[in-house]
Amino acid sequence: MSDELAHDLSPLLKVYKDGRIDRLFGTSTVPASIDPQTGVQSKDVVISNEPLISARLYIPKSITAESTQKLPLLVYFHGGGFCMESAFSPTYHNYLNDLVSEANVVAVSVDYRLAPEHPLPAAFDDSWAALKWVASHFGGTGPEEWLHRYADLDRVFLSGDSAGANLAHNMGLRIGPRNWRVLSSLGLFWCIPSSGVKSQLGER
């Protein structure tokens, strides 16, 4: 095992010449649970085994066993520069608990593969696979009971922060030309997007 650095990207991560990656933060995770503050319930699902793509699902306290009204569905992509954090980190788990509680929505928080082990466009490919998995539940098909029972697939929103905002924006663009009957009523909102688009002020 060599301690010789290939790239020192502190305070984010270090890449060693033997291929090891040392992430300096954003590696801790918390289990799915019923949040004691908001009453939001979460659980983890596997979207794909090859490649491995997972997600954490959230439903608000307003949903009960007797619930018949379906809620809007939020598909969320976490930030972290495409190389940090996860859908299971305390930062995003706590944020989604609060967001789902306040907005009264069902949420799918996507856990995509990270660079540099999985260079781009892996994150985009995984996000697209996750979105197609969501769409597979339209019309009562698809494997996930929570989406069947509680999510209104006529009201789907894509969201993310930082790198996740880039993913949400890209997924919206991919859906646009396809004229899907599923996910036809789509909304987007994001925070700190980085789309690579030039503004009238020039490239920044």
DOGUMAR-666042 format. One record per residue (C-alpha): residue number from 1; residue in one letter; x, y, z. Coordinates in steps of 0.05 Angstrom, whole numbers. Layout:
! residues N
REC   nuke   tikol     east    north       up
REC    NUM       a        X        Y        Z
...
! end
This chain:
! residues 204
REC   nuke   tikol     east    north       up
REC      1       m        0        0        0
REC      2       s       30       66      -23
REC      3       d       20      133       10
REC      4       e       44      170      -52
REC      5       l      -10      218      -75
REC      6       a      -34      223     -147
REC      7       h      -83      279     -132
REC      8       d      -93      319      -68
REC      9       l     -163      348      -72
REC     10       s     -167      369        1
REC     11       p     -212      383       36
REC     12       l     -254      336       -7
REC     13       l     -213      275      -22
REC     14       k     -144      246      -36
REC     15       v     -128      199      -93
REC     16       y      -67      155      -83
REC     17       k      -23      126     -138
REC     18       d      -43       55     -118
REC     19       g     -115       73     -135
REC     20       r     -141       83      -64
REC     21       i     -191      139      -52
REC     22       d     -192      174       16
REC     23       r     -255      216       24
REC     24       l     -246      267       78
REC     25       f     -320      277       95
REC     26       g     -389      256       73
REC     27       t     -378      181       83
REC     28       s     -421      170      145
REC     29       t     -490      140      136
REC     30       v     -553      132      178
REC     31       p     -606       77      172
REC     32       a     -676       87      146
REC     33       s     -724       99      203
REC     34       i     -785      135      229
REC     35       d     -760      205      245
REC     36       p     -779      223      316
REC     37       q     -784      298      301
REC     38       t     -826      296      238
REC     39       g     -858      227      238
REC     40       v     -832      217      167
REC     41       q     -820      143      152
REC     42       s     -764      119      106
REC     43       k     -739       54       76
REC     44       d     -685       33       27
REC     45       v     -696       -2      -40
REC     46       v     -650      -30      -93
REC     47       i     -666       -3     -162
REC     48       s     -613      -42     -200
REC     49       n     -564      -97     -180
REC     50       e     -517      -86     -240
REC     51       p     -495      -32     -234
REC     52       l     -516      -25     -161
REC     53       i     -565       33     -155
REC     54       s     -604       45      -91
REC     55       a     -652       96      -64
REC     56       r     -684      117        1
REC     57       l     -759      126       -1
REC     58       y     -797      174       46
REC     59       i     -870      182       63
REC     60       p     -898      236      109
REC     61       k     -934      227      175
REC     62       s    -1000      246      140
REC     63       i    -1001      178      106
REC     64       t    -1035      124      146
REC     65       a    -1056       53      132
REC     66       e    -1125       81      114
REC     67       s    -1098      135       66
REC     68       t    -1130      136       -3
REC     69       q    -1106      204      -28
REC     70       k    -1041      201      -67
REC     71       l     -988      254      -58
REC     72       p     -940      288     -107
REC     73       l     -875      250     -118
REC     74       l     -807      283     -109
REC     75       v     -746      251     -140
REC     76       y     -684      279     -106
REC     77       f     -611      277     -128
REC     78       h     -560      293      -73
REC     79       g     -502      340      -82
REC     80       g     -428      331      -68
REC     81       g     -391      348     -132
REC     82       f     -407      279     -162
REC     83       c     -354      250     -115
REC     84       m     -380      260      -44
REC     85       e     -440      245        0
REC     86       s     -497      195      -11
REC     87       a     -572      189       -5
REC     88       f     -559      155       62
REC     89       s     -515      209       94
REC     90       p     -541      246      156
REC     91       t     -541      311      117
REC     92       y     -589      287       64
REC     93       h     -629      240      108
REC     94       n     -646      297      155
REC     95       y     -659      345       98
REC     96       l     -707      297       64
REC     97       n     -744      284      129
REC     98       d     -756      359      137
REC     99       l     -773      369       64
REC    100       v     -822      311       60
REC    101       s     -856      334      124
REC    102       e     -863      407      104
REC    103       a     -882      395       31
REC    104       n     -926      334       46
REC    105       v     -898      293      -12
REC    106       v     -871      223      -24
REC    107       a     -797      224      -41
REC    108       v     -746      180      -76
REC    109       s     -675      200      -58
REC    110       v     -628      169     -109
REC    111       d     -560      141      -90
REC    112       y     -518      143     -153
REC    113       r     -446      119     -164
REC    114       l     -391      168     -147
REC    115       a     -329      191     -184
REC    116       p     -271      181     -189
REC    117       e     -283      106     -181
REC    118       h     -341      113     -229
REC    119       p     -326      171     -276
REC    120       l     -380      212     -308
REC    121       p     -429      198     -341
REC    122       a     -441      142     -289
REC    123       a     -480      189     -244
REC    124       f     -524      211     -302
REC    125       d     -535      140     -325
REC    126       d     -554      118     -255
REC    127       s     -602      177     -247
REC    128       w     -635      160     -313
REC    129       a     -642       87     -292
REC    130       a     -674      111     -227
REC    131       l     -723      155     -264
REC    132       k     -742       98     -311
REC    133       w     -753       55     -249
REC    134       v     -801      108     -221
REC    135       a     -837      111     -288
REC    136       s     -845       35     -288
REC    137       h     -897       44     -233
REC    138       f     -945       82     -277
REC    139       g    -1011       46     -287
REC    140       g    -1002        0     -227
REC    141       t     -940      -36     -251
REC    142       g     -870      -35     -220
REC    143       p     -844      -68     -157
REC    144       e     -851      -16     -102
REC    145       e     -914      -16      -59
REC    146       w     -904       54      -30
REC    147       l     -904       84     -100
REC    148       h     -966       46     -119
REC    149       r    -1005       64      -57
REC    150       y     -982      134      -41
REC    151       a     -949      169     -101
REC    152       d     -986      209     -154
REC    153       l     -946      197     -217
REC    154       d     -984      252     -252
REC    155       r     -949      301     -205
REC    156       v     -874      287     -206
REC    157       f     -820      337     -188
REC    158       l     -745      330     -198
REC    159       s     -699      365     -149
REC    160       g     -628      367     -125
REC    161       d     -573      412      -98
REC    162       s     -506      428     -129
REC    163       a     -486      367     -171
REC    164       g     -555      339     -157
REC    165       a     -586      401     -187
REC    166       n     -545      387     -250
REC    167       l     -573      317     -250
REC    168       a     -645      340     -241
REC    169       h     -637      390     -297
REC    170       n     -607      338     -343
REC    171       m     -661      287     -328
REC    172       g     -715      339     -344
REC    173       l     -681      352     -411
REC    174       r     -678      278     -427
REC    175       i     -751      269     -412
REC    176       g     -772      329     -454
REC    177       p     -763      302     -525
REC    178       r     -791      233     -508
REC    179       n     -864      255     -499
REC    180       w     -874      202     -446
REC    181       r     -945      192     -423
REC    182       v     -913      174     -357
REC    183       l     -880      233     -322
REC    184       s     -916      280     -370
REC    185       s     -934      328     -314
REC    186       l     -864      345     -289
REC    187       g     -836      400     -246
REC    188       l     -764      420     -232
REC    189       f     -733      458     -175
REC    190       w     -661      459     -153
REC    191       c     -609      495     -111
REC    192       i     -540      518     -134
REC    193       p     -543      486     -203
REC    194       s     -480      479     -245
REC    195       s     -504      464     -315
REC    196       g     -444      489     -355
REC    197       v     -490      537     -392
REC    198       k     -461      604     -413
REC    199       s     -500      665     -390
REC    200       q     -502      733     -422
REC    201       l     -449      753     -371
REC    202       g     -402      703     -401
REC    203       e     -372      638     -376
REC    204       r     -362      635     -300
! end
